[in-house]
Amino acid sequence: MFQFNAPLVQLELAREITSGVIVLPDPHINLVPNIGIVIGTDAVLVVDCGLGRENGKRVFQKAVEVARGKTLLLTTTHFHPEHAFGAQAFKGHATIIANTTQGEELREKGAFYLNLFRDMDPVVKDLLEDVELVMPGETYQGEKVIDLGGKRVVLRELAGHTRGDQIVFLPHERVLFTGDLVENRLFPIFPDQDAHGTQWIAALARMIDLSPATVVPGHGEVATVELLREFQDLLIFVREEVNRRVKEEQALELIDQEGARIIKERYLEWENDMWIPFAIRNIYAELTGTPLALPALRKSREQ
Ligand SMILES: [Zn+2]
C-alpha cells in the first residue's frame, strides 16, 4: 500500500500558535495528524491523540507536561485510527469527550478500521499492536461548550468525512480544529459509505461562517480561512464534474478515468491523489442513488 515513514508524532515540533494553544504539527508524514493542546487556567484539552499506543503516550506526555496538574480532557475530531486510536494512554487520566454519533461509529467500525490499517504496512501494524479502542466517557449531541478557565472551547458535530466528525472552535482566539473535514493540499478522503459530499460541502460553509483566523486542518500545514474556501471549491468542483458526466449519461468507468484526470490536472500541487477515485465513486453513488462501489486503493509504488 502506501510507503510509510514511521507515522510518529514529533514532540520537538510543538509550537504555540496563539497564547495557550499548542499544535503538534503533521511533519508531512501520512497518518500523523495535526494535534492540538488547549490550555486553560483550570483544565487542558487535547484534540486528537495519534495512531496507536506509542503516539498516544507521546501526546499524553506533552499534555501532562503543559497541564502541570490541571484537569485533563481529550476529544477526538473523528474515530479514524490516526486521530483516535492512541486514546488508551489517556484512559483513567483524562475525561474523554466526543459526540454520541462518533462514539457509535467507533463502536461499529473501530475493529474493521484497526484491521484495515494493520494491513497497510508493517510499520503501521507495529504501531497498532495491543491497541485498545477506548469509548468516550462523556458524550453530547449537537454542540458542547467547555470552559477550561479563561479559554472557552466549542465542540460541534459536523458530518461529512465521517458520520461523527466534530470540529473544535475557540471563539475568542478564533482558532478552528477541523479534523479531516479539511486537509491542506491533500485530496479529501471519502473512505467509506458514511462520507457524504453534499454534507461535506455544507460543513465547509458552516466553518467559513465562523470566520476563523487560524485553521488547523486534520493533515497538512496550519492555515487561514482561505483554506476552507479552497477545500470547499475542490469538493464543489468534483461534484460538478461528476454531476455533468452523470447528466451526459457517461459510463462510470469513463467518469472514473476522465473525471480523475481533470481533477488531478486542476489540482496539480495536491498530494494523495489515490483518494480521487474514492471521491468520484462516493459522489457518483450519492448523485445517482446507486450503491457505493469503492475502487481498490492504489499502491504508492504504482503511482
Ligand atoms: Zn480521517
Residues whose N, C-alpha, C, O or C-beta is under 5 A from the ligand:
A	BS01	ZN	H80 D180
